[in-house]
Amino acid sequence: MMMNEVAGTAGVAHVAGVVSTVVNTAELDHAAGLVSGPLARRRRLLTLLPAIGLAAATLALAGCSLGRASAPQASLFDLGPAEPALPNLPKREPIAVTTTAAPMLNDAGVIWRIGESANPQSYATYRWAAAPAQLVQQRLVERLSTQGPVLSDTIDARAPVLQLTLTRFEQVYAPDGSSSEGRISLQAVLLRERRTIDAVRVTRSAPATTQDAAGGAQALRVATDAALDDLALWLSQKLPAPAGPAGVPMATH
């Protein structure tokens, strides 16, 4: 792509030189025409027209060539296979899950920043396979399904609802660039019949093994699994285990 861009730029520069030469010659002929009269000027104009047409056509072709230069295809990241769920968490009743996110996390860009600066950036050639809010919800549903059913919030109005808001999902570099980590922040509100049972804020981070987009993506996978384990543990404390046939709580596994 760089060679094409260089070649295209050189072509445009050459054509610009041709046009400049044509214009300068026209100016000289105009000066001469003041002496030679109208007939001489007409002959010189007819001589210049083919050169002007060739220069314009060459510029048009050069512009088309530059326009066809395609940007490199972005590499895609996802959260990969889920880590094993926490052991010995009790079974729980069915729950519905809804997820929202900060506006910038509804886009698939891989976000990074330096320290706590207010200037987030996105990698130019890396993208998430879906918006982070969608990836985290998919991972959360997979994680919570090991303890009990996860429902659509329209199926059973009596089921508790977990409202999750993703507020941070990014790679954060040290000011000197020597290290970075993946950081995720979640705010969860647990409702039953539109009444708040409890709320919690979860923040997790994990160090990146390499200081690039791939290292940040891997760190965010680890941080996300840790944050969702925290949520699963919190839910197990807020929602009782479902009762068995005789009204006795079911055994944990």
BELZI-V667676 format. One record per backbone hydrogen bond with DSSP energy under -0.5 kcal/mol. NH is the residue of the N-H (numbers start at 1). CO is the residue of the C=O. Records with the same first field share a line. If there is no record, write none. Layout:
NH = CO  CO
This chain:
5 = 1
6 = 2
7 = 3
8 = 4
9 = 5
10 = 6
11 = 7
12 = 8
13 = 9
14 = 10
15 = 11
16 = 12
17 = 13
18 = 14
19 = 15
20 = 16
21 = 17
22 = 18
23 = 19
24 = 20
25 = 21
26 = 22
27 = 23
28 = 24
29 = 25
30 = 26
31 = 27
32 = 28
33 = 29
34 = 30
35 = 32
36 = 32
37 = 33
41 = 37
42 = 38
43 = 39
44 = 40
45 = 41
46 = 42
47 = 43
48 = 44
49 = 45
50 = 46
52 = 48
53 = 49
54 = 50
55 = 51
56 = 52
57 = 53
58 = 54
59 = 55
60 = 56
61 = 57
62 = 58
63 = 59
64 = 60
65 = 61
66 = 62
67 = 63
68 = 64
69 = 66
70 = 68
75 = 125
77 = 127
89 = 86
92 = 147
93 = 240
95 = 149
96 = 160
97 = 151
98 = 162
100 = 164
102 = 166
105 = 102
106 = 103
107 = 104
110 = 126
111 = 109
112 = 121
113 = 171
115 = 113  173
117 = 114
121 = 112
123 = 110
127 = 75
128 = 108
129 = 77
132 = 107
133 = 105
134 = 131
135 = 131
136 = 132
137 = 133
138 = 134
139 = 135
140 = 136
141 = 137
142 = 138
143 = 139
144 = 140
145 = 141
146 = 143
147 = 144
148 = 144
151 = 95  149
155 = 152
156 = 152
159 = 156
160 = 94
161 = 191
162 = 96
163 = 161  189
164 = 98  162
165 = 187
166 = 100
167 = 165  185
168 = 185
170 = 183
171 = 111
172 = 181
173 = 113  171
174 = 179
177 = 174
181 = 172
182 = 206
183 = 170
184 = 204
185 = 168
186 = 202
187 = 165
188 = 200
189 = 163
190 = 198
191 = 161  189
192 = 195
195 = 192
197 = 190
198 = 190
200 = 188
202 = 186
204 = 184
206 = 182
208 = 180
212 = 210
216 = 212
217 = 213
218 = 214
219 = 215
220 = 216
221 = 217
222 = 218
223 = 219
224 = 220
225 = 221
226 = 222
227 = 223
228 = 224
229 = 225
230 = 226
231 = 227
232 = 228
233 = 229
234 = 230
235 = 231
236 = 232
237 = 233  234
238 = 234
239 = 235
240 = 238
244 = 248
247 = 244
250 = 242
253 = 89
